[in-house]
Amino acid sequence: MAARLISLILGILGVSKVRQGLATNEGSAVTGIVLGILGRAFGILVLALV
């Protein structure tokens, strides 16, 4: 559960750094955001079905 939240936070921080011109890994940052959101949604879905 914590890994999903961490990936979301770090993805947002990564995109922020890309926009500031301090990093060039926008694709990895966006992937972290997307996977964090999908992981959260999947976790909520599993809890709702159990």
Summary of the structure (lengths in Angstrom):
residues: 50
radius of gyration: 12.7
end to end distance: 16.3
largest distance: 44.7
contacts: 135
relative contact order: 0.21
helix: 84%
strand: 0%
